[in-house]
Amino acid sequence: MPKALSEAAIRQYRDEGYYFPVPVLTPEETLAARQKLETFETGQGHALDGAQRSKSHLLFKWVDDIMRTPRLVDAVEDLIGPNILCWNTVFWIKEARTPSYVGWHQDLKYWGLDNDELVSVWIALSPANRESGCMSVLPGSHERQMLEHDDTYHENNLLTRGQEIAVKVDESETVLMALEPGQASFHNVKSAHGSGPNNSSDRRIGLSLHYMPTHTKQTLADWDTAALVRGEDTFGNFVHTPLPTMDFDPDAVAFHTRATDATRKIVYKDSAAEAHTL
Ligand SMILES: O=C(O)CCC(=O)C(=O)O
């Protein structure tokens, strides 16, 4: 008996590689998260940047809390079972009326993880729709072979290498995953997805969380980290991230530096940018 998702939702996720919308945060929780993010950004005088956008649960306790929200983790458990790690938490922010986009890609291509069970959850902290550049997904692409990707390093592509699937994706076959604030989409780590620019007058703010079963292995590095969010980890393939006791907990911040350095090495491995970024 599933804990949070309907049988039909689970079937759709398995057959098509995605499911949305799933309400995961209340309006109050969503507003509070956005306010905490933007209060921090105002304090530092600029938007989140660089490594602040990755493994952010180590910097912000409220992101760690979102990562462990029972109604969210229940839905993840319905898809991947009870022993759950979260590999990464990433902010995807497109400022109002800016050309930033995310090229069509498959997450598994660059993450070094050894299976396709990982589920990416993307939570909207502001309206995500066609105008603001929400994600689109190519149904069924999780069932196919991994596709070739080109590293474009395009300045407006938010992906690390500006990667793009090498063949043209037929937009008429894709599904727009529009979300209200507080709703989430779920996609399989092999599902092809991307998003266009934000033509709206508000920021488009998303937080993605990458959940995987504890038996997952990292194939591109000897040392990698993940948060144990539910169940037990009898495999020990990832060093567990510490639980922050507050925002910018010094121990968690020190760990964040090591953990994001390791992630950077993984996602840039064998790329032209590797020499400049490591
Ligand atoms: O935020 C976006 O538009 C894309 C995010 C993405 O690629 C992901 O969460 O895997």
The ligand as a Gaussian input file, in Angstrom:
#p B3LYP/6-31G(d) Opt

LIG

0 1
 O       15.232000      24.192000     -13.197000
 C       15.214000      23.774000     -14.335000
 O       14.634000      24.363000     -15.229000
 C       15.880000      22.470000     -14.677000
 C       16.277000      21.696000     -13.457000
 C       16.872000      20.375000     -13.765000
 O       17.459000      20.141000     -14.789000
 C       16.766000      19.336000     -12.757000
 O       16.210000      19.574000     -11.675000
 O       17.223000      18.191000     -13.021000

